[in-house]
Amino acid sequence: MKKGVMLLVFFLGLSACSTKFSYRFLDWAIAWEQEDYVTLDKSQQKAFDTLIERLVRWHQSTELSQYAAQLTQVENLLKTNTLTPELWVEQVDIAKRHWFRLFEFALPELLPIVVSLNDKQVKQILAKLREDERKLVKEFAGKTAEQLQKDANKNLQQQFSDWLGSLSATQKLLIHQYNQQRLLTLDMWLEYRHEWLRQFEIALWQRTDKTLLTERLTLLMTQADELKSEQHKVFLRKNTEAFGTLLLAINASLSEKQSMHFYKKLDELIQDLTELNQEAIAKEA
């Protein structure tokens, strides 16, 4: 149950801890991330900083209320035992659309910045992305199915325990069974990431064609599933449904202490999002 909300939190780009504190430094965090990938000149940096300032302000005043509403809806589904694997898939799709709106808002101001990049800057971006890809491949290369499952168990248990506290033996077994039965998508995922990077490289080298650049970036940022094979998409949906089934089982296994811990943490997150949203609206009034 908890991990389900955690997945939504990941999609929404949020942290369950210190949400309000972290959000106030969101623009700095984005700037630090940008500097890892490309060094902009003064004009580009000014345009990028202006974009991030507007993006964060819009996100806080417009989007956070939708995040809070979705998390409240999931909370109600859990409390009333009406969540189903199919409804969980719908919630994941809704969370993805939050990202799509973010990109759609940023694209008009992002395009001139991308067009203004020189070849050296493009090479810098691509070199960093290729480095990221090599690290990913290295992380998984040579690992057996058993090792991958062990890692998956460890990661999922940690994420659940962050929200629930100590897990019971039964809950650990449920997680193990989920990972054991989950359809393997690692190779397809790495292939998809490689194709995404290839398409992004084409977009950057053809950046002077604004129409083509807009089409490619829109595809890569909001319709990237089109780059996945049909089998990959089928496997992902089945795994998402299976995860929904895991949530139901975990939810049914919660102790009173775990339930109180989870809902307290979730309510605090929803409250933080709501207060941040209302704070932004008040500033605009």
HUMO-V61323 format. One record per residue. N is the residue number from 1. RES is the residue in three letters. NEAR is the number of other ideal C-beta (glycine too) atoms within 10 Angstrom. Layout:
n: [N | N]
res: [RES | RES]
near: [NEAR | NEAR]
This chain:
n: [1 | 2 | 3 | 4 | 5 | 6 | 7 | 8 | 9 | 10 | 11 | 12 | 13 | 14 | 15 | 16 | 17 | 18 | 19 | 20 | 21 | 22 | 23 | 24 | 25 | 26 | 27 | 28 | 29 | 30 | 31 | 32 | 33 | 34 | 35 | 36 | 37 | 38 | 39 | 40 | 41 | 42 | 43 | 44 | 45 | 46 | 47 | 48 | 49 | 50 | 51 | 52 | 53 | 54 | 55 | 56 | 57 | 58 | 59 | 60 | 61 | 62 | 63 | 64 | 65 | 66 | 67 | 68 | 69 | 70 | 71 | 72 | 73 | 74 | 75 | 76 | 77 | 78 | 79 | 80 | 81 | 82 | 83 | 84 | 85 | 86 | 87 | 88 | 89 | 90 | 91 | 92 | 93 | 94 | 95 | 96 | 97 | 98 | 99 | 100 | 101 | 102 | 103 | 104 | 105 | 106 | 107 | 108 | 109 | 110 | 111 | 112 | 113 | 114 | 115 | 116 | 117 | 118 | 119 | 120 | 121 | 122 | 123 | 124 | 125 | 126 | 127 | 128 | 129 | 130 | 131 | 132 | 133 | 134 | 135 | 136 | 137 | 138 | 139 | 140 | 141 | 142 | 143 | 144 | 145 | 146 | 147 | 148 | 149 | 150 | 151 | 152 | 153 | 154 | 155 | 156 | 157 | 158 | 159 | 160 | 161 | 162 | 163 | 164 | 165 | 166 | 167 | 168 | 169 | 170 | 171 | 172 | 173 | 174 | 175 | 176 | 177 | 178 | 179 | 180 | 181 | 182 | 183 | 184 | 185 | 186 | 187 | 188 | 189 | 190 | 191 | 192 | 193 | 194 | 195 | 196 | 197 | 198 | 199 | 200 | 201 | 202 | 203 | 204 | 205 | 206 | 207 | 208 | 209 | 210 | 211 | 212 | 213 | 214 | 215 | 216 | 217 | 218 | 219 | 220 | 221 | 222 | 223 | 224 | 225 | 226 | 227 | 228 | 229 | 230 | 231 | 232 | 233 | 234 | 235 | 236 | 237 | 238 | 239 | 240 | 241 | 242 | 243 | 244 | 245 | 246 | 247 | 248 | 249 | 250 | 251 | 252 | 253 | 254 | 255 | 256 | 257 | 258 | 259 | 260 | 261 | 262 | 263 | 264 | 265 | 266 | 267 | 268 | 269 | 270 | 271 | 272 | 273 | 274 | 275 | 276 | 277 | 278 | 279 | 280 | 281 | 282 | 283 | 284 | 285]
res: [MET | LYS | LYS | GLY | VAL | MET | LEU | LEU | VAL | PHE | PHE | LEU | GLY | LEU | SER | ALA | CYS | SER | THR | LYS | PHE | SER | TYR | ARG | PHE | LEU | ASP | TRP | ALA | ILE | ALA | TRP | GLU | GLN | GLU | ASP | TYR | VAL | THR | LEU | ASP | LYS | SER | GLN | GLN | LYS | ALA | PHE | ASP | THR | LEU | ILE | GLU | ARG | LEU | VAL | ARG | TRP | HIS | GLN | SER | THR | GLU | LEU | SER | GLN | TYR | ALA | ALA | GLN | LEU | THR | GLN | VAL | GLU | ASN | LEU | LEU | LYS | THR | ASN | THR | LEU | THR | PRO | GLU | LEU | TRP | VAL | GLU | GLN | VAL | ASP | ILE | ALA | LYS | ARG | HIS | TRP | PHE | ARG | LEU | PHE | GLU | PHE | ALA | LEU | PRO | GLU | LEU | LEU | PRO | ILE | VAL | VAL | SER | LEU | ASN | ASP | LYS | GLN | VAL | LYS | GLN | ILE | LEU | ALA | LYS | LEU | ARG | GLU | ASP | GLU | ARG | LYS | LEU | VAL | LYS | GLU | PHE | ALA | GLY | LYS | THR | ALA | GLU | GLN | LEU | GLN | LYS | ASP | ALA | ASN | LYS | ASN | LEU | GLN | GLN | GLN | PHE | SER | ASP | TRP | LEU | GLY | SER | LEU | SER | ALA | THR | GLN | LYS | LEU | LEU | ILE | HIS | GLN | TYR | ASN | GLN | GLN | ARG | LEU | LEU | THR | LEU | ASP | MET | TRP | LEU | GLU | TYR | ARG | HIS | GLU | TRP | LEU | ARG | GLN | PHE | GLU | ILE | ALA | LEU | TRP | GLN | ARG | THR | ASP | LYS | THR | LEU | LEU | THR | GLU | ARG | LEU | THR | LEU | LEU | MET | THR | GLN | ALA | ASP | GLU | LEU | LYS | SER | GLU | GLN | HIS | LYS | VAL | PHE | LEU | ARG | LYS | ASN | THR | GLU | ALA | PHE | GLY | THR | LEU | LEU | LEU | ALA | ILE | ASN | ALA | SER | LEU | SER | GLU | LYS | GLN | SER | MET | HIS | PHE | TYR | LYS | LYS | LEU | ASP | GLU | LEU | ILE | GLN | ASP | LEU | THR | GLU | LEU | ASN | GLN | GLU | ALA | ILE | ALA | LYS | GLU | ALA]
near: [26 | 27 | 23 | 24 | 22 | 18 | 18 | 20 | 21 | 13 | 19 | 21 | 15 | 19 | 14 | 17 | 11 | 10 | 20 | 14 | 10 | 13 | 21 | 13 | 11 | 15 | 15 | 10 | 12 | 16 | 14 | 10 | 9 | 15 | 11 | 8 | 14 | 19 | 11 | 17 | 11 | 7 | 10 | 18 | 15 | 11 | 16 | 18 | 15 | 12 | 18 | 19 | 11 | 13 | 19 | 16 | 14 | 15 | 22 | 22 | 18 | 14 | 20 | 24 | 17 | 17 | 24 | 20 | 14 | 20 | 22 | 15 | 14 | 22 | 19 | 11 | 19 | 22 | 12 | 8 | 10 | 9 | 22 | 15 | 16 | 10 | 14 | 24 | 17 | 11 | 22 | 19 | 12 | 16 | 21 | 13 | 12 | 17 | 14 | 13 | 15 | 18 | 14 | 12 | 17 | 18 | 16 | 10 | 15 | 18 | 15 | 12 | 18 | 19 | 12 | 14 | 18 | 10 | 9 | 9 | 18 | 16 | 14 | 15 | 16 | 17 | 12 | 13 | 17 | 13 | 10 | 14 | 15 | 11 | 9 | 14 | 12 | 9 | 9 | 14 | 9 | 6 | 13 | 8 | 10 | 8 | 11 | 14 | 16 | 14 | 14 | 16 | 16 | 12 | 12 | 21 | 17 | 10 | 18 | 24 | 16 | 14 | 21 | 23 | 15 | 10 | 20 | 14 | 7 | 11 | 22 | 15 | 13 | 21 | 23 | 16 | 13 | 21 | 20 | 11 | 12 | 16 | 14 | 12 | 18 | 11 | 10 | 17 | 16 | 15 | 15 | 19 | 17 | 15 | 14 | 17 | 16 | 11 | 16 | 18 | 15 | 12 | 19 | 20 | 12 | 11 | 18 | 8 | 12 | 12 | 7 | 13 | 19 | 15 | 12 | 18 | 20 | 14 | 17 | 17 | 17 | 17 | 10 | 15 | 12 | 8 | 17 | 19 | 12 | 7 | 11 | 18 | 15 | 12 | 18 | 19 | 14 | 16 | 16 | 17 | 16 | 18 | 19 | 21 | 15 | 25 | 25 | 17 | 17 | 24 | 18 | 10 | 16 | 19 | 13 | 7 | 11 | 22 | 16 | 12 | 17 | 22 | 15 | 10 | 18 | 22 | 13 | 14 | 24 | 18 | 13 | 21 | 26 | 16 | 14 | 21 | 20 | 14 | 14 | 20 | 14 | 9 | 10 | 8 | 5]
